[in-house]
Amino acid sequence: MRAVTESGGAFVSVSDEEILGAIPMLARKAGVFGEPAGVAGAAGVKRAVESGIIGRSETVAIIMTGNGLKDIQSGNSRRGKHHCSSTRHGRSSKSRKYRK
């Protein structure tokens, strides 16, 4: 922690809601399905940008080690309006067979 402050760095804290909100955000924007611990950094970057710690034009690298398959329930809890499922006659579009 001393190294962060001595180097001019900063700390941010994020809520559980912000972390869970980062799951669908990363899925939509980067095609990455992360679990809560893995996306906490992305939630922190979002908070840091919103508070002016990180400039909107700056480049940031986030290391994510937690795959969303480790905690599918958390990912599903945030699907809400952002998840689309096409159904026809009670079947999902994935189960339909198409003819040439």
C-alpha positions as CSV (number, residue, x, y, z in Angstrom):
1,M,0.0,0.0,0.0
2,R,2.9,2.3,0.7
3,A,4.2,1.7,-2.9
4,V,0.8,2.8,-4.3
5,T,0.7,6.1,-2.4
6,E,4.4,6.8,-2.9
7,S,4.1,6.3,-6.6
8,G,1.1,8.7,-6.9
9,G,-1.3,5.8,-7.2
10,A,-4.8,5.6,-5.7
11,F,-7.2,3.1,-4.2
12,V,-10.9,2.8,-4.9
13,S,-13.5,0.7,-3.2
14,V,-16.6,-0.8,-5.0
15,S,-19.8,-2.2,-3.8
16,D,-21.1,-5.7,-4.4
17,E,-23.7,-4.2,-6.8
18,E,-21.0,-2.5,-8.8
19,I,-19.0,-5.7,-9.0
20,L,-22.1,-7.6,-10.2
21,G,-22.9,-4.9,-12.6
22,A,-19.4,-5.3,-14.2
23,I,-20.2,-8.9,-15.2
24,P,-22.7,-8.0,-18.0
25,M,-20.7,-4.9,-18.9
26,L,-17.6,-6.9,-19.6
27,A,-19.7,-9.5,-21.5
28,R,-21.2,-6.8,-23.7
29,K,-18.2,-4.7,-24.3
30,A,-15.3,-7.3,-24.3
31,G,-17.0,-10.6,-24.8
32,V,-15.6,-11.8,-21.4
33,F,-17.7,-13.8,-18.9
34,G,-16.1,-13.2,-15.5
35,E,-17.0,-14.2,-12.0
36,P,-17.4,-11.5,-9.3
37,A,-13.8,-11.7,-7.9
38,G,-12.4,-11.6,-11.4
39,V,-14.4,-8.5,-12.5
40,A,-13.8,-6.5,-9.3
41,G,-10.9,-4.7,-11.1
42,A,-13.2,-3.7,-13.9
43,A,-15.7,-2.3,-11.5
44,G,-12.8,-0.4,-9.8
45,V,-11.6,1.1,-13.1
46,K,-15.2,2.2,-13.9
47,R,-15.4,3.9,-10.5
48,A,-12.0,5.5,-10.9
49,V,-12.9,6.9,-14.4
50,E,-16.2,8.2,-13.0
51,S,-14.4,10.0,-10.1
52,G,-11.7,11.4,-12.4
53,I,-8.8,9.3,-11.0
54,I,-8.3,7.7,-14.5
55,G,-8.9,9.9,-17.5
56,R,-11.4,8.7,-20.1
57,S,-8.8,8.7,-22.8
58,E,-6.2,6.7,-20.8
59,T,-5.4,3.1,-21.5
60,V,-5.9,0.6,-18.7
61,A,-5.0,-3.1,-18.5
62,I,-7.1,-5.3,-16.2
63,I,-5.9,-8.8,-15.3
64,M,-8.9,-11.1,-14.8
65,T,-8.3,-14.6,-13.5
66,G,-11.8,-15.7,-12.6
67,N,-14.0,-17.3,-15.2
68,G,-17.8,-16.8,-15.0
69,L,-18.4,-20.5,-15.1
70,K,-17.1,-20.6,-11.5
71,D,-20.2,-18.6,-10.4
72,I,-22.9,-18.8,-13.0
73,Q,-25.6,-17.8,-10.5
74,S,-24.0,-14.3,-10.0
75,G,-23.9,-13.8,-13.8
76,N,-27.5,-14.8,-14.2
77,S,-28.6,-12.5,-11.4
78,R,-27.6,-9.5,-13.5
79,R,-29.0,-10.6,-16.9
80,G,-32.1,-8.5,-16.5
81,K,-33.0,-6.4,-19.5
82,H,-29.7,-7.0,-21.2
83,H,-30.4,-10.6,-21.9
84,C,-32.4,-11.5,-25.0
85,S,-33.8,-14.8,-25.9
86,S,-35.7,-15.5,-29.0
87,T,-38.5,-18.1,-28.7
88,R,-41.0,-19.4,-31.2
89,H,-43.7,-21.9,-30.4
90,G,-42.2,-22.4,-26.9
91,R,-38.7,-23.4,-28.1
92,S,-35.6,-21.3,-28.0
93,S,-34.0,-20.3,-31.3
94,K,-31.0,-22.5,-30.4
95,S,-33.1,-25.6,-30.6
96,R,-34.6,-24.9,-34.0
97,K,-33.4,-26.8,-37.0
98,Y,-33.0,-25.0,-40.2
99,R,-33.2,-26.4,-43.7
100,K,-31.2,-25.3,-46.7
